[in-house]
Amino acid sequence: MPRRADTEPVIVPKPTGLESPQHPERAGQRTLSALQHRMNWSIILTVVVLLDFLQMAVPHCMVHQIPPRNFTLPCMLLNETFLGPFSAGVAGGWSGWRRASETKPPLLMNEENFLCCIWSDHNVDCSLYRASMQARRFIPSEISINASQGTDSSWNIECWMKGKLDLLVCSLRGLKLHLRNNLKVDLYYAVSELSLGDITTSSLEGTVLVAQCECREDEGCECWVPALSLNYTYILWLKRTIGVIPLWSPLMSVKPIDIIKPEPPLNLHLEMTERGQVKVCWSNPLLVPYPLQYEVKISASSGQSGWQMVQVALETSLAIEHPLLGSSHWVRVRCRSRDGAGFWSDWSTAYDLSEGAGVLYFPPKILTSVGSNASFHCIYKNKTKLVASQKIVWWLNLAEEIPESQYTLVNDRVSKVTLSNLEATKPRGSFFYHALYCCHQNRECHHRYAELYVVDMDINITCETDGYLTKMTCRWSANPTTVLLGTSLQLRYYRSRIYCADFPSTSPKSEVKECSLQKNHSYECTFQPFFLLSGYTMWIEFKHFLGTLESSPTCVVPADVVKPLPPSDVEAEITRKVGLLNVSWTNPVFTNNELTFQIRYAVNRGEIAWEVYEVSNVSRSAVIKVQKLCVQYVVQVRCRELDGSGYWSNWSRAAYTLVRDIKAPLHGPEFWRTITEDPARGQKNVTLLWEPLVENRSLCSVSRYVVKHQTAANTSWSEDVGNGTTCSFLWTEHTHTVTVLAMNSIGVSSMNYNLTLSQQMSTVDAVQSLHAYPVNSTCVVLMWVLSPQTYVITSFIIEWKNLNKEEEMKWVRVPPNIRKYYLYDHFILIEKYQFSLYPVFAGGVGKSRATDQFAKGGYESENNANLYMVLPIVLSTSVLLLGALLVSHQRMKRLFWEDVPNPKNCSWAQGVSFQKRMDILWSLIMVTAC
């Protein structure tokens, strides 16, 4: 709507019917009578003047702004006489006050009622108002109200915010009216986020609250308003009721931030500067929302008198003169807002300068990193006198005196020590620092010390980009033994547009990357999304209340730290006829073709022993020579960039080879024969025996065995015995040659053993003697002697069996050039065994030599001969040892008796048998020697 011009006439509304609820009829008659009998020109002029005043007053309610000090406001008693048509829209109005004793009972009001006042230097006009009536704007008053206007009663008020900033306190004291037993005080208030000029009376509707108040005899009243926000606007008004008579205050407003009374400064103490200047320092109170200024006062005693204001300071320290340290002086500090708003705090607790000046360090604590240097300064005071700097010595942890070469005399009273190339401090119980003591040269030390914290900031940051090129993960870890309490570790980084600088450095424009703590005390951070070719410079920031440390920065390009996906479709096989391990695979996606590969392979058994084969070219297959061909291999492949950048991928899925025949068997089986004669029929039945071929000979399996026969008449035939290990036939010819062949899916063995059965060669007696010597229950030694003969022996066959039990005959082939063989089996030496030795010639098998008894003397005599050589050595050594013991005994006896006192000259030695003790000592020596 358009704003009304100042000259536009005011339309006075009709009465609202808010007259006195006690006598409404009397009030109406009195008003009509006054209008009828006083309607003359002078009253008309008065009405015109009053209307002109109301036109200017009605739109606003003036509000008194609470200052940061005590102030006085009048208590207004509602005057019923002035109710009339000019109070339209209000409950009552007046242009002055009447004494409470001359008035009638006041109007009843609820807590939403308040006084809307307009005042000037000579006039105050207040109306009892309700928030639901016509809205009026609040404006600040430019005129201070005081108690000199002859009011019925006034209040002396002081409001402030407590130091914890959670409570607005208003203290009320009556200047003329003493407290009474029937006194009740209420403080009404409303809170708004708007400034005072933007608040209207209608905003108070339904938002008025009542503060808690407490009154005490001769102490006034105190009310407490909870503080919602320091920058909100509070509208307050007071209502004091004595009996049934209410007294109202004008409206007041305040922003809590303008009337804060902070807590006094804390932690007064002395500090020194690098040049030896001494300062008294303090800490700001908590929760102060703005900068502070300080007042400092000093006194020769801690009492209430004699204090002298020293200076107003803007910092939390003030330099003092050295003479003050030699005598007892006390200091106090208080504070308030630097711009002068609010209250001064109370004075701090008095601090004794002489008590804190025993020894001063600069700095009192140092936080630094491994490999750096640190320097401390100190002033030492011995009782009331400062010690000269050349008489000061330094101790580390009160256990190690620091060499004088590390001292520096700053001036005549300040000493400096420098520690170089520092190592990390290790926890000692609950202490995480080195303690440096500044002491007098006579080793008199004060209990105060400086603290040195050395942290290992050699933190390695490693990053890797996943094979899909979607994220980069960085990991780092800090030594938990060097991390101080109250420390925060965070990774900071900034990104270069492309690649990395030659010498990476930190930057104030860095950002913090959120990292998660892992179980092994390491941290993990993920960059997603990221720029593949940008350079990410990162470092670890170590934050502590003593300072901030940084690790050496490192720069990473995500494209250089890719960990590719593992190769896929891995296949492995042992090639036929060649017998090589052939491995093939498919390169992973999101990679170029310039990759290097590692293949690890092993026999698939319980404990896998991997062997690694590296492929340096870019092929997608490899051939590996392996020792064992007839076993199953497990194979895995991994890859990385050919130029060495990035990481090896994870190992691929395992591939397994199939066990199958590679070649025809290398050898046929070794075999032997047993001959059973049938004299009645004149026949000899021959049975061939052999063991199944092992894998490395069969390559890799045997499907069947074939026995090949050939006689002297050049008649030959083959007999398939399948997987059997025996074959029997009749020997009817003078000479019969047999061969056992092994077959698999590839072919027949090419190298085979032949055995010729010859009746003529069976009579050749080539073995002159055979002896069996038992060694133990698992070994028997066979020794034999050959007869002179002209036939060439190709091998020997040894047969043995237990004659006491029905066991199968066992046999073994031995080389032709040996004459002693160690036979290993399970032997029961009390039972009878038969051992037979057959010489095998190219033309047949010779006559065997057998024995069924264990020989005595031969093998044992050979062992006893060695014993006879060792025994003399043992005996001679024993004689020498005995002679040495006898000589030692004589020397021990001589030394012992030299120290024994003469019983004639020593009373305690009388009656003691020293010879008996000597015998005991000698026995102990002999036992020890044995």
Helices and strands as residue ranges (DSSP letters): H 24-37, H 41-57, E 60-65, E 71-75, G 80-82, G 85-87, E 92-94, G 100-102, E 113-119, E 124-130, E 137-140, E 153-161, E 167-174, E 183-192, G 196-198, G 201-204, E 209-216, E 220-226, E 233-242, E 245-248, E 252-254, G 256-259, E 266-272, E 278-283, E 292-299, E 308-313, E 317-320, G 322-326, E 330-337, E 351-352, G 355-357, E 359-362, E 365-369, E 374-382, E 385-386, G 389-391, E 392-396, E 400-401, G 404-406, E 407-409, E 415-419, E 434-440, E 450-455, E 462-465, E 472-477, E 488-496, E 511-513, E 515-517, E 522-527, E 535-544, E 547-550, E 554-556, G 558-561, E 568-574, E 580-586, E 595-603, E 611-615, E 621-625, E 633-641, E 655-656, E 671-678, E 683-690, H 695-698, E 704-711, E 716-722, E 726-731, E 735-743, E 754-758, G 761-763, E 767-776, E 779-786, E 793-802, E 810-814, E 820-824, E 833-841, E 844-845, E 849-851, H 858-899, G 907-909, H 914-929
